[in-house]
Amino acid sequence: METLHWKGNELLLLDQTALPLQERYLSCRSWQDVRRAIAVLAVRGAPAIGVAAAYAVVLAARALVQGGVADSAALLTQLHAICLDLDAARPTAVNLHWALAKMERRAAELQAENDPALIVDALEALANAICAEDITVNRRLSAYGAACLCKAGKKLHILTHCNAGALATAGIGTALGVIRALHARGLVNMVYADETRPLLQGARLTATELHADGIPVTLITDNMAAWVMRTKEIDAVIVGADRITGNGDTANKIGTYGVAILAREHRIPFYVAAPISTFDLQMETGVSIPIEERDHREVRQFQGQASAPADVAVFNPAFDVTPHEYITAIFTEAGVISEPDERQVTQFFQKKGVVL
């Protein structure tokens, strides 16, 4: 299964809302199509959202030029409004904002040429580069994570939450990328995948990915995690991330914070696998991270059937924030940040010379 595929005039997106029952692709020929796909989680996972958004900007720019926009300044003005709309589709995932900002900067660099067609071509080239970079980044951070975990010198029992795999990226995944790298070394005994309510990304996506790759996987409901940690000799928890602040606080799919608390109680190392683009160094702590709240029907219903009173009050945050104190290390494509805090994160970026 290919998460997304650019065909030059359309973006094909694997409709992840239909998995695992049906493998179908959405044909996105406008930026509005891509925005809808992002909003309804047809494409999800911070890196994949960023790549999809980059191509949405290409579709938008091309449509504007074909519609008669002949002035670069006017093109940039209209693209900015579109980028704001795209950015609002998933407010927590910082890769979305990161990719859109890169696309806008590239367009601004060429404004003086006053050649909208040139800007469109440059934006397409950049979107392709962002996609290719994500594939490379996945492999690099997965290698760092596997190198860290293989020091245990044994086959591992791993627990993961939600889906941070190939379906969440353009490549092999982040958390599941690490697991794939470990499996290639013969170091995976079993992966326990949280079901991840209310939308079951762990059941529908993670279990599907790992099972298809022949990686040993056992599906559990979210409320089984504590007992699994106690009885199944879990060696590590590995999750992805949607935003990491300057002190290492990490936003990820709702339920991750609870898993981190359980891991600490059971003295199990808790790892986050995420690309550099997931860091938001302008935010000092996780308190400032905007948390998306989704449609209440996701909780009141199960597969379209009522599972609760239609008018019962619902709280449905899509993400929670794990304080950095609970995180053993963060795996990135530039290396590992051990025991992350403000000092460690700052030193890491300074030492690596990385500029977001």
C-alpha positions as MATLAB code, in Angstrom:
seq = 'METLHWKGNELLLLDQTALPLQERYLSCRSWQDVRRAIAVLAVRGAPAIGVAAAYAVVLAARALVQGGVADSAALLTQLHAICLDLDAARPTAVNLHWALAKMERRAAELQAENDPALIVDALEALANAICAEDITVNRRLSAYGAACLCKAGKKLHILTHCNAGALATAGIGTALGVIRALHARGLVNMVYADETRPLLQGARLTATELHADGIPVTLITDNMAAWVMRTKEIDAVIVGADRITGNGDTANKIGTYGVAILAREHRIPFYVAAPISTFDLQMETGVSIPIEERDHREVRQFQGQASAPADVAVFNPAFDVTPHEYITAIFTEAGVISEPDERQVTQFFQKKGVVL';
ca = [
       0.000    0.000    0.000;
       1.311    3.414   -0.978;
       0.206    6.231    1.320;
       0.307    8.888   -1.396;
       1.368    9.245   -5.007;
       1.844   12.424   -7.036;
       0.915   12.154  -10.721;
       1.707   15.696  -11.847;
      -1.870   16.901  -11.984;
      -3.450   15.003   -9.105;
      -2.526   13.572   -5.729;
      -3.642   10.027   -5.044;
      -4.224    9.399   -1.343;
      -4.836    6.021    0.233;
      -8.157    6.424    2.055;
      -7.171    5.271    5.515;
     -10.727    5.565    6.803;
     -11.589    2.490    4.699;
      -8.784    0.255    6.008;
      -8.492   -2.622    6.603;
     -11.684   -3.656    4.839;
     -11.021   -1.829    1.593;
      -7.941   -0.480   -0.178;
      -9.063    2.522   -2.193;
      -7.464    5.746   -3.339;
      -8.857    9.248   -3.406;
      -8.099   11.342   -6.466;
      -7.352   14.881   -5.294;
      -7.325   17.361   -8.170;
      -7.743   20.500   -6.069;
      -6.320   21.812   -2.832;
      -9.816   21.598   -1.372;
      -9.838   17.848   -2.058;
      -6.596   17.482   -0.126;
      -7.871   19.600    2.749;
     -10.970   17.441    3.072;
      -8.831   14.304    3.055;
      -6.654   15.729    5.834;
      -9.641   16.832    7.911;
     -11.455   13.478    7.789;
      -8.218   11.495    8.398;
      -8.181    9.863    4.975;
      -4.528   10.886    5.156;
      -3.085   11.204    8.655;
       0.166   11.087   10.555;
       2.176   14.276   10.895;
       4.795   13.604    8.170;
       2.226   12.371    5.621;
       0.014   15.373    6.313;
       2.965   17.672    5.647;
       3.732   16.005    2.316;
       0.070   16.053    1.276;
      -0.222   19.736    2.175;
       2.830   20.569    0.068;
       1.166   19.017   -2.961;
      -2.060   20.832   -2.091;
      -0.179   24.112   -2.474;
       1.027   23.001   -5.913;
      -2.547   22.210   -6.961;
      -3.684   25.580   -5.615;
      -0.950   27.556   -7.358;
      -1.531   25.795  -10.655;
      -5.283   26.401  -10.490;
      -4.751   30.091   -9.751;
      -2.385   30.525  -12.692;
      -4.679   28.597  -15.018;
      -7.518   30.760  -13.741;
      -5.786   33.912  -14.922;
      -3.566   35.096  -12.062;
      -0.652   36.621  -13.937;
       1.011   38.655  -11.187;
       3.339   37.019   -8.670;
       2.295   39.296   -5.818;
      -1.366   38.411   -6.363;
      -0.466   34.731   -6.550;
       1.386   34.880   -3.229;
      -1.465   36.746   -1.561;
      -4.016   34.157   -2.603;
      -1.706   31.261   -1.768;
      -1.243   32.654    1.728;
      -4.989   32.611    2.347;
      -5.166   29.030    1.075;
      -2.255   27.977    3.292;
      -4.031   29.414    6.328;
      -7.089   27.351    5.452;
      -5.008   24.191    4.993;
      -3.167   24.832    8.256;
      -6.455   24.945   10.147;
      -7.414   21.424    9.028;
      -5.300   19.773   11.761;
      -4.024   22.362   14.264;
      -1.880   20.073   16.432;
       0.358   18.453   13.800;
       3.223   20.892   13.318;
       4.524   19.170   10.159;
       1.497   20.606    8.397;
       2.517   24.141    9.332;
       6.191   23.364    8.616;
       5.508   22.171    5.072;
       3.187   25.055    4.258;
       5.734   27.576    5.550;
       8.450   26.037    3.356;
       6.211   26.272    0.314;
       5.319   29.900    0.998;
       8.977   30.832    1.522;
       9.921   29.254   -1.800;
       7.204   31.183   -3.614;
       8.328   34.426   -1.949;
      11.927   33.834   -3.071;
      10.778   33.926   -6.692;
       8.307   36.794   -6.449;
      10.706   39.305   -8.011;
      10.816   37.216  -11.200;
       7.112   38.021  -11.685;
       6.608   34.704  -13.439;
       3.748   32.739  -11.818;
       4.401   29.705  -14.030;
       7.971   29.606  -12.738;
       6.667   29.677   -9.166;
       4.329   26.753   -9.877;
       7.203   24.667  -11.255;
       9.400   25.550   -8.286;
       6.649   24.620   -5.823;
       6.169   21.254   -7.500;
       9.903   20.585   -7.306;
       9.909   21.491   -3.613;
       6.908   19.273   -2.858;
       8.677   16.368   -4.554;
      11.771   17.135   -2.477;
       9.764   17.194    0.773;
       8.306   13.796   -0.118;
      11.699   12.316   -0.989;
      13.236   13.799    2.148;
      10.608   12.156    4.327;
      11.544    8.750    2.923;
      15.220    9.365    3.739;
      14.441   10.799    7.173;
      12.373    7.740    8.094;
      15.264    5.414    7.366;
      17.799    7.510    9.223;
      15.809    7.948   12.421;
      14.815    4.278   12.313;
      18.475    3.303   12.141;
      19.292    5.498   15.143;
      16.409    4.044   17.111;
      17.293    0.461   16.267;
      20.944    1.034   17.176;
      19.863    2.337   20.569;
      17.452   -0.490   21.307;
      19.625   -3.322   20.025;
      22.018   -2.635   22.915;
      19.659   -4.734   25.008;
      21.175   -7.711   23.213;
      17.949   -9.707   22.980;
      14.701  -10.014   21.062;
      12.347   -7.359   22.334;
       8.743   -7.127   23.430;
       7.542   -3.672   22.330;
       4.324   -1.769   22.928;
       3.153    0.981   20.593;
       0.166    3.314   20.435;
      -1.764    4.622   17.418;
      -0.039    4.399   14.021;
       3.363    5.911   13.328;
       4.171    3.666   10.411;
       4.374    3.785    6.640;
       0.739    4.877    6.582;
       1.684    7.982    8.591;
       4.590    8.954    6.340;
       5.883    8.761    2.798;
       8.425    6.144    3.874;
       8.713    3.232    6.318;
       7.401    5.150    9.297;
       8.824    6.590   12.486;
       7.952    4.396   15.485;
       7.145    1.488   13.180;
      10.218    2.347   11.141;
      12.310    1.636   14.236;
      10.408   -1.607   14.726;
      10.976   -2.558   11.081;
      14.707   -1.882   11.475;
      14.793   -4.050   14.607;
      12.852   -6.803   12.859;
      15.383   -6.776   10.017;
      18.024   -7.566   12.650;
      15.937  -10.374   14.096;
      15.353   -8.446   17.319;
      11.553   -8.299   17.557;
       9.859  -10.947   19.682;
       6.419   -9.324   19.742;
       4.798   -5.956   19.164;
       1.726   -5.170   21.247;
      -0.427   -2.624   19.416;
      -2.936   -0.563   21.374;
      -6.277   -0.467   19.590;
      -6.292    3.345   19.938;
      -9.830    4.475   20.510;
     -12.009    6.085   19.327;
     -10.907    5.694   15.680;
      -8.900    2.480   16.107;
      -5.760    3.520   14.234;
      -3.825    0.862   16.120;
      -6.250   -1.870   15.153;
      -7.028   -0.787   11.607;
      -3.621    0.533   10.585;
      -0.743   -0.588   12.817;
      -1.945   -4.191   13.115;
      -2.557   -4.249    9.355;
       0.921   -2.898    8.533;
       2.859   -5.176   10.850;
       0.831   -8.264    9.989;
       1.348   -7.633    6.271;
       5.117   -7.346    6.826;
       5.299  -10.566    8.831;
       6.287   -8.741   12.009;
       4.863  -10.490   15.108;
       1.990   -8.358   16.391;
      -0.674   -8.794   19.051;
      -3.602   -6.384   19.167;
      -4.845   -5.192   22.553;
      -7.471   -2.691   23.652;
      -6.169    0.498   25.236;
      -7.267   -0.503   28.726;
      -5.163   -3.660   28.575;
      -1.837   -1.803   28.341;
      -1.068   -1.777   32.079;
      -1.691   -5.501   32.472;
       0.305   -6.278   29.339;
       3.225   -4.285   30.737;
       3.046   -6.259   33.956;
       2.602   -9.729   32.476;
       4.204   -9.740   29.008;
       7.731   -8.531   29.824;
       7.512   -5.343   27.759;
      11.010   -4.025   27.099;
      10.156   -0.689   25.509;
       7.353    1.594   24.397;
       7.848    3.361   21.059;
       5.441    6.021   19.766;
       5.410    8.787   17.199;
       4.745   12.497   17.686;
       2.747   15.324   16.151;
       4.557   18.202   17.862;
       7.563   18.447   20.185;
       8.233   21.666   22.063;
      11.518   23.253   23.057;
      11.675   21.399   26.362;
      10.872   17.984   24.882;
       7.173   17.850   25.801;
       5.462   15.788   23.114;
       1.970   15.823   21.649;
       0.776   12.539   20.209;
      -2.472   10.644   19.696;
      -4.807   10.722   22.677;
      -3.893    7.976   25.125;
      -0.132    8.372   24.732;
       0.191   10.287   28.003;
      -1.508    7.455   29.863;
       0.823    4.911   28.269;
       3.813    7.021   29.348;
       2.578    7.082   32.950;
       2.119    3.321   32.899;
       5.574    2.828   31.416;
       7.168    4.861   34.194;
       5.262    2.919   36.851;
       6.517   -0.349   35.361;
      10.054    1.015   34.801;
       9.846    0.539   31.046;
      11.733    2.981   28.773;
       9.455    5.213   26.732;
      10.763    6.358   23.346;
       9.481    8.897   20.823;
      10.429    8.586   17.143;
       9.946   11.759   15.119;
      11.651   13.828   12.420;
      13.286   17.154   13.148;
      10.379   18.831   11.338;
       8.077   17.762   14.204;
       9.897   20.054   16.649;
       8.345   23.437   17.358;
      11.133   25.299   19.124;
       9.076   28.491   19.267;
       6.869   26.774   21.839;
       8.659   26.481   25.159;
       6.442   23.814   26.739;
       3.601   21.479   25.898;
       1.133   23.713   27.723;
       1.016   25.912   24.616;
       0.284   23.124   22.112;
      -3.157   23.557   20.519;
      -5.156   20.363   20.995;
      -7.619   19.507   18.264;
     -11.058   18.419   19.439;
     -12.903   16.284   16.931;
     -16.508   15.450   16.059;
     -18.414   14.060   19.031;
     -19.964   11.400   16.827;
     -16.610    9.616   16.813;
     -17.265    8.758   20.473;
     -21.047    8.366   20.405;
     -20.918    5.927   17.493;
     -18.995    2.830   16.488;
     -18.702    2.147   12.753;
     -21.707    4.372   12.143;
     -23.900    2.678   14.729;
     -24.985    4.419   17.932;
     -23.065    3.237   20.989;
     -24.196    5.974   23.401;
     -27.176    8.319   23.868;
     -27.331   10.745   20.948;
     -27.350   13.794   23.225;
     -24.816   12.710   25.838;
     -21.995   15.208   26.432;
     -18.684   14.205   24.860;
     -15.089   15.356   25.238;
     -13.073   14.195   22.233;
      -9.523   15.581   22.128;
      -7.482   14.012   19.328;
      -4.167   14.405   21.155;
      -2.622   14.658   24.580;
       0.769   15.905   25.747;
       3.404   13.744   27.414;
       5.728   15.790   29.665;
       9.393   15.364   28.808;
      10.121   13.808   32.209;
       8.376   10.640   31.031;
      10.416   10.327   27.825;
      13.587    8.231   27.869;
      14.815    9.460   24.481;
      13.695   10.967   21.192;
      14.920    9.330   17.975;
      15.471   11.768   15.078;
      17.216   11.571   11.716;
      20.073   13.633   13.178;
      20.610   11.460   16.252;
      19.160   10.647   19.642;
      18.142   13.125   22.351;
      18.453   11.268   25.639;
      16.452   12.397   28.671;
      15.082   15.389   26.757;
      14.578   18.724   28.479;
      15.100   22.336   27.443;
      18.881   22.140   27.854;
      19.253   18.836   26.010;
      17.017   19.887   23.118;
      18.787   23.233   22.747;
      22.238   21.645   22.840;
      21.180   19.013   20.328;
      20.044   21.569   17.765;
      23.090   23.750   18.342;
      25.487   20.832   18.042;
      23.832   19.477   14.902;
      23.511   22.934   13.360;
      19.901   22.244   12.478;
      17.716   25.221   11.574;
      13.949   24.732   11.377;
];
